Amino acid sequence: MAKVAFIGLGVMGYPMAGHLKVKGGHALTVYNRTFSKAEKWAVEFGGRAASTPAEAADGADFIFSCVGNDDDLRSVTTGKDGAFETLKSGAVFVDNTTASAEVARELDAAATARGAHFIDAPVSGGQAGAENGVLTVMCGGDPAVFERARPVIDAYARMVGLMGPAGSGQLTKMVNQICIAGLVQGLAEGIHFGKKAGLDIEKVIEVISKGAAGSWQMENRHKTMNAGKYDFGFAVDWMRKDLDIVLAEARNNGARLPATALVDQFYAEVQAMGGNRWDTSSLLARLDSK
């Protein structure tokens, strides 16, 4: 059992922290910007609620975070009353936020200067994966530190992998989002075409999902897409935030992402339709509305 802190109790962080307490058996202190949510978590799982990230991290062996973006991450780490104020020597800070590789390298350097360690560890699997403790975790950091942290991360993960040095986890998450964007657009176009052609979409998917066209998106989203329901996963606003990070990194490293840039604009059209909180499969709604 380790002394663990968790910062950020959103739709992902709340159940992830729960798995660290229940499945991992660790002693947990949690922090959330809305303190009442931290108190609710502490009552539900038997941990302790802290009033600042610094208080949560004080004396912890492992500190986890899952917040919104680069600015949020800087705020809870190196900002006023941030976790790095009390980060003890040898502690490991594991960040599950989907953020830039730049901020991951920045925080790795800041942790090292304090005699501590940093692992960027963005996740894939969505809210359902967090609730069921079966997330895929893509890590960047020192191999020896990763091996220390891996048994703790395992509490909420199905797959945990070290991708390389600091920032590599975030870069791998970018590859993940690039692939998802293309897959969802292809699935949306396929279903849209099939409906226009007068086909029975359920029968079509039953056949093609067993062949080369099959994917997680097809298996898990085709029914809700066909029904025009888009409340079952990762929100469009969040995807656009992620794709903004991807496209900024591509401008820096020279990668050409024409399809990703196009799908990003399609998501902007979904937002203009009022679909900010719809899940990412709502690319179909854009096609069906025309």
N, C-alpha and C positions, 0 to 999 in steps of 0.2 A: 504494500500500500504506500502511495506517495501523497505528499501534500500538494494539491492541485488547485489552481485558480482558473476560472473561465470568465472571459470578458465578452459580453454581447449575447443576449438571450433572445434573438429573433427566431424566425420559423425554423432555422437550421440549428442555431446555437443552443436553444432551450432543450431539445431532445438529445443533442450531442453531449451536453453537460450531464444530462440524466444518465446516459450510458456510462460515462466516466465514473459516476457515483455508484450506480447499481451493478453494472456488469464488471467494471474495473475494480470496484471496491475501494476507491480512493476517497480521501478526506477533501471535500470541495468547498471552496469559497467562490461565490459568483458576484459579478458586477453587471448591471445593466443601466443604461442612461435613465430609463424610467425605473426608479428604485422599487416601486410596488411590484414590478415583474420579478425582480431579484428576490424580493420577500416571498412572493408566491412560489417561486422555484424552491426556495429554501424550506418552506413548509411541506411542499410536495415530496421532496427528495431527502430532506434531512440534512442539508448543508447549511452554510452560513452566507448571509447577504452582506456585501461590503458597499460602502457609500462612495468610494472612488476606486479607480483601477489600481492606484498605488496601494491602497489598503488591501485589496484583493490579492495582489502579488507579493505582499510582504511575507517573506519566509517560505514562499512556495518553491517546490522543486521543479514543477512544470506549470507554465502559464499558457493557456490557450486563448485565442481571440477569434471572433467571427463577427466582423462589423461590415459597414457598407462599402467603403471605398478608401482610396489612399489617404484622404484628409482625415477621415474617421480613424483610420489606423494610426496615423501620426498623433492624433489627439489622445488616444488611449495608451500610447506607449511613451513618446518623448514629450508630449504636451504637459501642461500644468496638472499636477496630481496624477500623471501617467504612470503606468506600470514600471517603466524603466527607472523611476525614482527610487524604488525599493527592490529592484531586481538583485537578488543575492548572487554572489560569486558561484559559478558552476550551474546556475539555474538554466533551464531550457525554455525559451519562448517559442511556441508553435502557433503560427498564424494560419488560420483556415479561411481567411478572407480571400475573395478573388480580387486581386489588386495588380499593380504593375510590377514588373521585374525590377524596376528602378527603386521602388520603395522597399522591396525585399532586400536588395543589396545595401541600401541605406541603413535599415534596421539591423541587418547582420553586423555591419561595422559598429553601430552604436552599442549593440549587445556585447560584442567582443571587447570594446573599450571599457566595459564595466566588468569584465571577467566572466561574462555569461555567454550564452549561445542562442542562436536564432535559426529556426527552420521555417521556410515558407511552405505551406501545406494546403493549398486550395483543394476543394473537394468537388466531386461530381456524383450525381445520384438524386439531387433534388430533395424536397421536403420529405417525401416518402422514404428515401434512402437514409436520411437523418433519423427519422422516427423509428425505422427498423434496424438501425445500426449497421447498415450495409453500404456505406459510402466508399467510393474510390478516392484515395488520397495520393496526391502527386507532390513529392517533397523535393526541396532543394536545401542543401546544407552539407555539413561535414559528415562523412560516413560514420565515424565513431559516435557522434552526437545523435545521429539518426538511429543507430542501433539502441541507444539508451531510450529514446523517445518512442520507438516503434511499439513496444509492448503496451504502452499507455494509449497510443493512438488506436491500437487494435480494438479498443472497447467500442468504437463507433464505426469501424471500417470492415469492409469485405476484402479490399485490396489496398495495400500500402506499398509504394515504391519510391526509391531514391532516384531522382532523374539527373542529379549532378550538383554543382555548387549552388550557393545562394542565388535565387532568381529562377532556377531551373524548374521548380515546381510551378511557378506562375507562367513560365513560357509553355510548359506542357499543358496547363489549363487553357491557354490560348489556342493550342492545336485542337484541343477537345471542342472548344466553342466554334472554331472554324468548321470542323467536321459536322457538328450538330446543325449549324446554320444551313449548310448545303443539303443535308439529309432532310430536314424539315421542309425546306422549299421544294425539294423533289417530291416528297410525299404529298404535300399540298397540291402540287400541279397534277400528280397522278390521280388523286381522288377527284379533283376538279374535272379533269379530262374524262374520267370514268363516268361521272354523273352526267356530264354533257352528252356522252355517247350512249346513255341509257342503260349502262351496266349495273348489276347488283354489286355494290361496293363490298359487301361482306363476303360474297362468293369470290370476288376478284382477290381480295386480301388473303383469304383462306388459301388460295392457290399460290400466289406470288410470294407470300411471306415465307414459304418453305424453300424458295429458290434464292438466286443471287441478289434479288432486290430486298430481301428480308433485313430488318434492323430493329433495334430496341424501340425506336420511334414508331415504326409501323406496328409492332406488336402491342405497344402500350397506349398509342394515341389515335389509331385509326377510327375506333368506335366513337370516341367523343368528337373527333373532327367531323366525321360523317353526320353526327347529330347536331353539329353547330354549337357545341358546348366547349368553352375554353377556360374553365376554372380548375384545372387539374395539374398545375405544375408551375414551373419557372416563369415568372412574369416578363412581359415584353420590355418593361422599363429596365429590369435587371439585365436582360440579354443585350439591350442597346448599350448599357454601361460597359458590359464585358467586351462587346464588339468595338467600342471606342478605344478600349485598352489595346485590343488586338491590332486595330488599324494604325494606332500611334506607334506601336512596336514595329509594325511592318514598314512604316515610313523611315524608322531608324535603321532597320537591318536590310532594307532593300527588297524584301519579299513582295511578290506581286499577288494580290488577293482580289482579283476582279469580281468573282462570284460572291465573296464575303462582303465586299463593299456594296454590291447590288442588293443583297439580302438585307443588309443594314438599312438601306433606304426603303425597302419594302416594310420593314418593321416601323420605320418612321411614319409610313402611310397608315399602318395599323394604329399607331398612337393617335394620329389625326382623326381616326374613326372613333376614338374614345376607348381604345383597347389597351391602355397603358398597363392595366392589371390582368389582362387576359394572359393565358399561358402562351408559350412560344409557338404552339401548333396553330395559333390564330392566323398564320400566314394564309390559310385557306379562306378565312373570312374576307380578306382583301380581294382574292380572286372571285369569290362567289358574289361579291357586292357589285362587280362591274358588269 
